[in-house]
Amino acid sequence: MNKMIILWVLLVVPMLITIGTAIFKWLWNITMPQVFNLKMITFWQAFRLLLLAGILFGADSFVKFNMNM
């Protein structure tokens, strides 16, 4: 069972990251150049933008807010 988990992590997780980055790059390149007159980005630039967004907007894993009133 542990071998299946390791195999899944080694194969599926990088594939999902690659697909997510490619979708982000595609969405950026069809939207931002037209709307804001920006340049098209590469795969690695899209990957770095996703990392930055995760760091900046994924702060809920570090800070827990109590929403119960």
C-alpha positions as CSV (number, residue, x, y, z in Angstrom):
1,M,0.0,0.0,0.0
2,N,2.8,2.4,0.8
3,K,4.3,1.8,-2.7
4,M,1.1,2.9,-4.3
5,I,1.1,6.1,-2.3
6,I,4.7,6.8,-3.3
7,L,4.0,6.0,-6.9
8,W,0.9,8.3,-6.9
9,V,2.9,11.2,-5.3
10,L,5.7,10.8,-7.8
11,L,3.6,10.5,-10.9
12,V,0.2,12.3,-10.3
13,V,1.2,15.3,-8.3
14,P,3.8,16.6,-10.8
15,M,1.3,16.0,-13.6
16,L,-1.4,18.0,-11.8
17,I,1.0,20.8,-11.2
18,T,2.0,20.8,-14.8
19,I,-1.6,20.8,-16.0
20,G,-2.5,23.6,-13.6
21,T,0.4,25.7,-14.7
22,A,-0.4,25.2,-18.4
23,I,-4.0,26.2,-17.8
24,F,-2.9,29.3,-15.9
25,K,-0.5,30.3,-18.7
26,W,-3.1,29.8,-21.3
27,L,-5.7,31.9,-19.4
28,W,-3.1,34.6,-18.8
29,N,-2.0,34.7,-22.5
30,I,-5.6,34.9,-23.9
31,T,-6.7,37.6,-21.3
32,M,-4.0,39.9,-20.0
33,P,-2.3,41.0,-23.2
34,Q,-5.7,42.1,-24.6
35,V,-7.0,43.7,-21.5
36,F,-3.9,45.4,-20.0
37,N,-1.6,45.4,-23.0
38,L,0.9,43.0,-21.3
39,K,3.3,40.6,-22.8
40,M,2.6,36.8,-23.1
41,I,4.3,34.7,-20.4
42,T,6.2,31.4,-20.5
43,F,5.5,28.2,-18.6
44,W,8.0,29.0,-15.9
45,Q,6.8,32.5,-15.4
46,A,3.3,31.1,-14.9
47,F,4.6,28.6,-12.4
48,R,6.3,31.4,-10.5
49,L,3.2,33.5,-10.5
50,L,1.2,30.5,-9.1
51,L,3.8,30.0,-6.4
52,L,3.6,33.7,-5.4
53,A,-0.2,33.7,-5.4
54,G,-0.1,30.6,-3.2
55,I,2.3,32.3,-0.8
56,L,0.4,35.6,-0.7
57,F,-3.2,34.4,-0.8
58,G,-2.8,31.0,0.8
59,A,-2.1,32.5,4.2
60,D,-5.1,30.8,5.8
61,S,-2.9,27.7,6.4
62,F,-0.7,29.9,8.7
63,V,-3.3,32.2,10.2
64,K,-6.6,30.8,11.6
65,F,-9.5,33.2,11.9
66,N,-12.3,32.4,14.3
67,M,-15.5,33.3,12.3
68,N,-17.9,32.1,15.1
69,M,-19.8,35.0,16.6
